[in-house]
Amino acid sequence: MKLKRYCLALDLIDDPELIAAYRKYHENVWPEIIASIKTSGIAEMEIYNTGNRLFMIMDVDKTFSFEQKAAKDSSNKRVQEWENLMWKYQKAIPVAKPGEKWVLMDKIFKLTSQ
């Protein structure tokens, strides 16, 4: 099965204690959050951190759509609880649109295309 890859960016509030707490939460993500990710068509997800910048890689199957994921998440109380908790640590990057958290990045280079 061919997967599509999305890469997204988000910032954390630039405070070492808050960043450490955010990282700690991601050592043991709530089971309901894992389930909502897996059942939305996301086959793999990785989040990387440097300083206060986050970088997410998502490999998704053909059933995934950002719109469907957002709709399902909006009616899932546990996902909303997680998102509200995480927003205490997160802040939008400067190019984010109003209300946007994770910002989709443009691929500008691929070695195998050269």
C-alpha positions, 0 to 999 in steps of 0.5 A, spaced: 500 500 500 502 506 497 502 511 503 502 519 502 507 523 507 505 530 510 510 534 514 508 539 519 511 544 524 509 547 530 512 551 536 512 550 543 512 556 548 519 557 549 520 555 556 525 549 558 520 547 564 514 547 559 518 544 553 520 538 558 513 537 561 510 537 553 516 531 552 514 527 558 507 527 556 509 524 549 512 519 553 506 516 555 500 518 550 493 517 552 490 510 549 484 514 546 489 519 542 493 513 539 486 510 537 484 516 534 490 517 530 490 509 528 483 509 526 484 516 522 488 512 516 495 515 519 499 509 518 505 512 522 507 518 526 513 521 528 514 528 532 521 531 533 523 537 537 529 542 537 529 548 542 522 550 541 520 547 534 516 541 533 516 537 526 511 532 525 512 526 519 505 523 518 505 517 513 497 516 511 493 511 507 488 513 502 482 513 507 486 519 511 483 526 510 485 532 514 477 534 514 475 527 516 480 527 522 478 534 524 471 532 524 472 526 528 476 529 533 471 535 534 466 530 537 471 526 541 471 529 548 478 525 550 481 528 544 479 535 545 481 534 552 488 532 550 488 538 545 486 543 550 492 540 555 497 540 549 495 547 547 498 550 554 505 548 551 504 550 544 504 556 540 503 557 532 509 558 528 509 565 525 506 563 518 500 560 521 493 562 519 488 564 525 486 558 529 491 554 525 496 549 530 500 544 526 502 548 519 503 543 513 510 544 510 512 544 503 517 539 500 522 543 496 527 537 495 528 530 494 534 526 493 531 521 489 528 526 484 535 529 482 
